[in-house]
Amino acid sequence: VPRDQVSANGLWVGGVDGAPVIPSFVLAIPVREGSEERASAVAYAVLPLERLAAGFGARGIARPTLLDSRSRWLAGAPLTEAEAPLAALLSEMKVRSEVRRVPGPGGESGVLAAFYRLDDGGLSVLARVDESEAFSATRVLVRRSLVYAGVVVTAAFLIALFFSHGLTAPIAKLADATQEIARGNFDQQIEIRSRDELADLAGSFNSMTSDLKNARESLVRSERMAAVGQVARAIGHEFGNLLQTILGKADLALQDTDAAKVKERLNLIIQASEKASLIVRNLQSFSKGSAALAPVDLSQVARTTLTLVSHELKKSNVRLVERFSATRSVTANSGELEQVLMNLVINATHAMPQGGELEVGTEDTALGAAFWVKDTGVGIPPEILSRIFEYAYTTKGDKGSGLGLSISQEIVRKHGGTIEVESSVGKGTRFRVEIPFQTA
């Protein structure tokens, strides 16, 4: 027992060298008489650590150890050879408690050591935990956190997917309907099931499509009537010739007494009347149009249309070449296809102011049937060719509306078909329209 240390500190605790099996320690206190500063004697006792050792049993993953004032083991988990440097760390402590990491040999996993120094007697408590065991709880926590996070993220994704579908589905329908309108199909209406902003947008869209459909139908009718007016002016002269033929042959038949000649003249009158009747029927059919889809023979469409413009072609010194080979019908609106062909024929006639050759033909294709119009006119310059289908674009000035080709393109697209053009300046232009068997 260091008497001077006991006198100075008032309490001293130390281990017992060569203690029996049960650990013991020495507790020493100074004994003073009167007001003496130095102790006249030191009283000490050797105490067994049986109860205290029981309290320092290992708890959980930590290994606690009680050390005396000389950093020697008193109770708890003994220090291993690898842990011996931990006792030396006590002398370096500048504070009452501290936690340090002590690496293992060769950089291996070490221990986490916690020190606590008691106020009296120089006793210290050391607890250490292997890093692998200490962080195993952290790893378990991380794994559980990842699992929980995965569950939460998955649930959030499914919920967001559910709600986003309710938001994006109407927008997708609106986008599809917009694309259909761009193709010329104005029969688009979006079903409204909610009362939010998207429902207001869908309602506005439905109103817009209805207005566009009405406007388009008005444009188609006006363009058709414009073509009827142009054709009718030319047909008037044709009717004059037919009426002259009828009147002339009838007059001769009245004056002739030869039965054979009378019969011949009556047959000519019948032929002229039938031709006039055919022209009137075709003109009526073309002016009225038809909204119904039905099997259509493109060759017959071409013949009907050319009947209406035959006199105009003769007057413009245009020689007509017919090449009709299509034999299969397509499902279409015959009136609208007649309007397309009429626009193309009239444009071709205008492109040959000095006359020329106009070729109109039909043919079967792999997907349906097609017709074309080819002229030997002035041709279309490349800088204009890319714009001929633009709405209200025309190079004819006041003589053209610029609607014929744009409406024709809309009609063809509505039938699921295609319209193509090839042109060479000074050599002529060729338009080709293909219509599939089943209209889109």
Residue pairs with C-beta under 8 A, 6 or more apart in sequence:
1 12
1 14
1 26
1 28
1 42
1 44
2 12
3 39
3 42
5 12
6 12
6 28
6 29
6 30
6 39
6 42
7 30
7 38
7 39
7 42
9 122
10 29
10 30
10 120
11 27
11 28
11 29
11 120
11 121
12 26
12 27
12 28
12 29
12 69
12 121
12 122
13 25
13 26
13 27
13 28
13 68
13 69
13 121
13 122
13 123
14 25
14 26
14 28
14 68
14 69
14 70
14 72
15 23
15 24
15 25
15 26
15 68
15 70
15 72
15 73
15 74
16 24
16 25
16 26
16 46
22 48
22 49
22 50
22 53
23 48
23 49
23 53
23 74
23 75
24 46
24 47
24 48
24 49
25 46
25 47
25 49
25 68
25 74
26 44
26 45
26 46
26 47
27 44
27 45
27 47
27 121
28 42
28 43
28 44
29 42
29 43
29 44
30 39
30 41
30 42
30 43
31 39
31 40
31 41
31 42
31 43
32 38
32 39
32 40
33 40
49 66
49 74
49 75
52 66
52 74
52 75
53 75
53 76
56 64
56 65
56 66
56 75
56 76
56 77
57 76
58 64
58 77
61 129
61 130
61 133
61 134
62 127
62 128
62 129
63 76
63 77
63 127
63 128
63 129
64 76
64 77
64 125
64 126
64 127
65 73
65 75
65 76
65 77
65 78
65 79
65 125
65 126
65 127
65 128
66 73
66 74
66 75
66 76
66 123
66 124
66 125
66 126
67 73
67 74
67 87
67 90
67 123
67 124
67 125
67 126
68 74
68 122
68 123
68 124
69 121
69 122
69 123
70 122
71 87
71 88
71 90
71 91
71 124
72 87
73 79
74 123
79 86
79 87
82 104
82 105
83 102
83 111
83 128
85 102
86 102
86 111
86 113
86 126
86 128
87 126
89 100
89 102
89 113
89 115
90 115
90 117
90 124
90 126
93 115
93 117
96 116
96 117
97 114
97 115
97 116
97 117
98 114
98 115
99 112
99 113
99 114
99 115
100 112
100 113
100 115
101 110
101 111
101 112
101 113
101 131
102 110
102 111
102 112
102 113
102 128
103 110
104 110
104 111
109 130
109 131
109 132
110 131
111 128
111 129
111 130
111 131
112 128
112 129
112 131
112 134
113 126
113 127
113 128
114 126
114 127
114 128
115 124
115 125
115 126
116 124
116 125
117 123
117 124
118 124
118 125
167 198
170 190
170 194
170 198
170 202
171 198
173 190
174 190
174 201
174 202
174 205
177 188
177 190
177 205
177 209
180 188
181 188
181 209
181 212
183 413
183 414
183 440
184 216
184 409
184 410
184 411
184 413
184 414
185 413
185 414
185 440
186 209
186 212
186 213
186 216
187 209
187 213
188 209
189 206
189 209
190 202
190 205
190 206
191 202
192 199
192 202
192 203
192 206
193 199
216 410
219 403
219 407
220 289
220 336
220 339
220 407
220 411
221 289
222 403
223 339
223 343
223 401
223 403
223 404
223 407
224 286
224 287
224 289
224 339
225 287
226 401
227 286
227 339
227 342
227 343
227 346
227 404
228 283
228 286
228 287
230 312
230 346
231 283
231 286
231 308
231 309
231 312
231 342
232 283
234 309
234 311
234 312
234 315
235 279
235 283
235 308
235 311
237 311
237 315
238 279
238 310
238 311
239 276
239 279
242 272
242 273
242 275
242 276
243 276
245 268
245 269
245 272
246 269
246 272
246 273
249 265
249 266
249 268
249 269
249 272
250 265
250 269
252 261
252 265
253 261
253 262
253 265
253 266
253 269
256 262
256 265
278 307
279 307
279 308
282 304
282 305
282 307
282 308
283 308
285 304
285 335
285 338
286 304
286 305
286 308
286 335
286 338
286 339
286 342
288 335
289 333
289 335
289 336
289 339
290 333
290 334
290 335
290 336
291 333
292 333
293 331
293 332
293 333
293 439
294 331
294 332
294 333
294 334
295 329
295 330
295 331
296 329
296 330
296 331
296 332
296 333
296 334
296 337
297 326
297 329
298 326
298 330
298 337
298 362
298 369
298 370
298 371
298 435
299 324
299 325
299 326
299 327
299 362
301 334
301 337
301 338
301 341
301 371
302 322
302 324
302 341
302 360
302 361
302 362
302 371
303 324
304 338
305 338
305 341
305 342
305 345
306 313
306 320
306 322
306 345
306 360
308 342
309 342
309 345
309 346
309 349
310 320
312 346
312 349
313 319
313 320
313 349
313 358
316 349
316 352
316 353
316 355
317 354
317 355
317 356
318 349
318 352
318 355
318 356
318 357
318 358
319 355
319 356
319 357
319 358
320 358
320 360
321 357
321 358
321 359
321 360
322 360
322 361
323 359
323 360
323 361
323 362
324 361
324 362
325 361
325 362
325 363
325 364
326 362
326 363
326 364
326 369
326 370
326 371
327 364
328 364
328 368
328 369
328 437
329 369
330 368
330 369
330 435
330 436
330 437
330 439
331 437
331 438
331 439
332 415
332 435
332 439
333 411
333 415
336 411
336 414
336 415
337 411
337 415
337 435
339 407
339 408
339 411
340 408
340 411
340 412
340 419
340 433
341 360
341 371
341 373
341 433
343 404
343 405
343 407
343 408
344 373
344 408
344 431
344 433
345 358
345 360
345 373
346 404
347 404
347 405
348 358
348 373
348 374
348 375
348 377
348 429
349 358
349 375
350 377
350 396
351 375
351 377
351 378
351 379
351 428
351 429
352 358
352 375
352 376
352 377
352 378
353 378
356 375
356 376
356 377
356 428
357 375
357 376
358 373
358 374
358 375
358 376
359 372
359 373
359 374
359 375
360 371
360 372
360 373
360 374
361 371
361 372
361 374
362 369
362 370
362 371
362 372
363 369
363 370
363 371
365 434
367 434
367 436
367 437
368 417
368 434
368 435
368 436
368 437
369 434
369 435
370 432
370 433
370 434
370 435
371 432
371 433
372 430
372 431
372 432
372 433
373 430
373 431
374 428
374 429
374 430
374 431
375 428
375 429
375 430
376 427
376 428
377 428
377 429
378 425
378 426
379 423
379 424
379 425
379 426
379 427
379 428
379 429
380 388
380 421
380 423
380 425
380 429
381 425
384 395
385 421
385 423
387 393
388 405
388 421
389 405
389 406
389 409
389 419
390 402
390 406
391 402
391 403
391 406
392 401
392 402
392 403
392 406
393 402
393 406
394 400
394 401
394 402
408 419
409 419
412 418
412 419
412 433
412 435
414 439
414 440
415 435
415 436
415 439
415 440
416 435
416 436
416 438
416 439
416 440
417 433
417 434
417 435
417 436
418 433
418 434
419 431
419 432
419 433
420 431
420 432
420 433
421 429
421 430
421 431
421 432
422 429
422 430
422 432
423 429
423 430
